[in-house]
């Protein structure tokens, strides 16, 4: 996906939000995370801050699959917008 869109950690002004691991993404959890990211972006946080805060929100809830089994929280990460991996997404605001 990164090579197809041409976004790497050195890309300025553009970023991707991707899961930190390669497991399947629970759709309810993913929707919740995206809504939280949007809420944080519209409140004035940059992309990295929004993703970090949303990851904290997701980790603070107990998630279940359709069979009632507990699903571990899935964190997202920012790829792009900076060559410095510690500041990914800091230049992107809503």
C-alpha contacts under 8 A as a table, 3 or more apart, distances in Angstrom:
res1	aa1	res2	aa2	distance
1	X	4	X	5.04
1	X	5	X	6.13
2	X	5	X	5.34
2	X	6	X	5.72
2	X	7	X	5.10
2	X	8	X	6.36
2	X	16	X	7.82
3	X	6	X	4.72
3	X	7	X	6.39
3	X	8	X	7.59
4	X	7	X	7.99
7	X	10	X	7.68
7	X	11	X	5.64
7	X	14	X	7.13
7	X	15	X	6.60
7	X	16	X	7.33
7	X	79	X	7.36
7	X	80	X	5.82
8	X	11	X	5.36
8	X	15	X	7.98
8	X	79	X	6.30
8	X	80	X	4.98
8	X	81	X	7.93
9	X	79	X	5.58
9	X	80	X	4.03
9	X	81	X	6.30
9	X	82	X	5.43
9	X	83	X	5.04
9	X	84	X	7.20
9	X	85	X	6.83
9	X	88	X	7.25
10	X	80	X	6.07
10	X	81	X	6.46
10	X	82	X	5.04
10	X	83	X	4.09
10	X	84	X	7.71
11	X	14	X	6.32
11	X	15	X	7.43
11	X	80	X	5.09
11	X	81	X	4.94
11	X	82	X	5.96
11	X	83	X	7.18
12	X	15	X	7.97
12	X	80	X	6.75
12	X	81	X	4.10
12	X	82	X	5.66
13	X	80	X	7.84
13	X	81	X	5.02
13	X	91	X	6.87
13	X	92	X	6.48
14	X	80	X	6.08
14	X	81	X	5.25
14	X	92	X	7.55
15	X	78	X	6.45
15	X	79	X	5.44
15	X	80	X	4.30
15	X	81	X	5.47
15	X	89	X	6.70
16	X	78	X	5.77
16	X	79	X	5.16
16	X	80	X	6.43
17	X	76	X	6.44
17	X	77	X	5.61
17	X	78	X	4.84
17	X	79	X	6.39
18	X	76	X	5.43
18	X	77	X	5.51
18	X	78	X	6.62
18	X	79	X	7.43
19	X	22	X	6.93
19	X	25	X	7.94
19	X	74	X	7.01
19	X	75	X	5.99
19	X	76	X	4.21
19	X	77	X	6.07
20	X	74	X	7.49
20	X	75	X	5.81
20	X	76	X	5.20
20	X	77	X	5.78
21	X	74	X	7.89
25	X	29	X	7.57
25	X	30	X	6.59
25	X	74	X	7.30
26	X	29	X	5.32
26	X	30	X	6.02
26	X	65	X	7.63
27	X	30	X	4.91
27	X	31	X	6.01
28	X	31	X	5.21
28	X	32	X	6.18
29	X	32	X	5.07
29	X	33	X	6.09
29	X	58	X	7.24
29	X	63	X	7.40
29	X	73	X	7.78
29	X	74	X	7.71
30	X	33	X	5.05
30	X	34	X	6.17
31	X	34	X	5.21
31	X	35	X	6.15
32	X	35	X	5.19
32	X	36	X	6.16
32	X	58	X	7.64
33	X	36	X	5.10
33	X	37	X	6.14
33	X	54	X	5.74
33	X	55	X	7.07
33	X	57	X	7.90
33	X	58	X	6.56
34	X	37	X	5.01
34	X	38	X	6.19
34	X	54	X	7.92
35	X	38	X	5.15
35	X	39	X	6.17
36	X	39	X	5.02
36	X	40	X	6.19
36	X	50	X	7.68
36	X	54	X	5.32
36	X	57	X	7.86
37	X	40	X	5.20
37	X	41	X	6.11
37	X	47	X	7.85
37	X	50	X	5.06
37	X	51	X	5.64
37	X	53	X	7.65
37	X	54	X	5.60
38	X	41	X	5.02
38	X	42	X	6.13
38	X	50	X	7.59
39	X	42	X	5.27
39	X	43	X	6.25
40	X	43	X	5.04
40	X	44	X	6.66
40	X	45	X	5.71
40	X	49	X	7.87
40	X	50	X	4.97
40	X	53	X	7.61
40	X	54	X	7.80
41	X	44	X	5.43
41	X	45	X	5.03
41	X	46	X	6.16
41	X	47	X	6.54
41	X	50	X	5.82
41	X	93	X	6.62
41	X	94	X	5.54
42	X	45	X	7.28
42	X	94	X	6.14
44	X	93	X	7.25
44	X	94	X	7.28
45	X	48	X	7.99
45	X	49	X	5.71
45	X	50	X	5.75
45	X	93	X	6.84
46	X	49	X	5.37
46	X	50	X	6.09
46	X	89	X	6.79
46	X	90	X	5.47
46	X	91	X	6.76
46	X	92	X	5.60
46	X	93	X	4.66
46	X	94	X	7.33
47	X	50	X	5.03
47	X	51	X	6.14
47	X	78	X	7.74
47	X	89	X	4.92
47	X	90	X	5.99
47	X	91	X	7.59
47	X	92	X	5.52
47	X	93	X	6.08
48	X	51	X	5.26
48	X	52	X	6.10
48	X	78	X	6.60
48	X	87	X	7.29
48	X	88	X	6.15
48	X	89	X	4.70
48	X	90	X	5.44
49	X	52	X	5.12
49	X	53	X	6.06
49	X	90	X	7.42
50	X	53	X	5.22
50	X	54	X	6.07
51	X	54	X	5.07
51	X	55	X	6.02
51	X	76	X	6.81
51	X	77	X	6.83
51	X	78	X	7.51
52	X	55	X	5.12
52	X	56	X	6.37
53	X	56	X	5.10
53	X	57	X	6.35
54	X	57	X	4.93
54	X	58	X	6.20
55	X	58	X	5.12
55	X	59	X	6.15
55	X	74	X	7.72
55	X	75	X	5.31
55	X	76	X	6.71
56	X	59	X	5.11
56	X	60	X	6.25
57	X	60	X	5.18
57	X	61	X	6.95
58	X	61	X	5.64
58	X	73	X	6.14
58	X	74	X	7.44
58	X	75	X	7.61
59	X	62	X	7.69
59	X	73	X	5.36
59	X	74	X	7.69
59	X	75	X	7.93
61	X	73	X	7.94
62	X	70	X	7.02
62	X	71	X	7.59
62	X	72	X	7.93
62	X	73	X	7.81
63	X	70	X	5.62
63	X	71	X	5.22
63	X	72	X	6.91
63	X	73	X	7.07
64	X	67	X	7.49
64	X	68	X	5.16
64	X	69	X	5.14
64	X	70	X	4.39
64	X	71	X	5.20
65	X	68	X	5.31
65	X	69	X	5.43
65	X	70	X	6.51
65	X	71	X	6.27
66	X	69	X	7.47
78	X	88	X	5.88
78	X	89	X	6.13
79	X	88	X	6.40
79	X	89	X	7.51
80	X	83	X	7.56
80	X	88	X	6.06
80	X	89	X	6.74
81	X	88	X	5.73
81	X	89	X	5.37
81	X	90	X	7.55
81	X	91	X	6.72
81	X	92	X	7.37
82	X	85	X	6.98
82	X	87	X	6.58
82	X	88	X	5.37
82	X	89	X	7.01
82	X	91	X	8.00
83	X	88	X	7.72
84	X	87	X	5.60
84	X	88	X	6.63
85	X	88	X	5.56
87	X	90	X	5.50
88	X	91	X	7.82
89	X	92	X	5.35
90	X	93	X	7.76
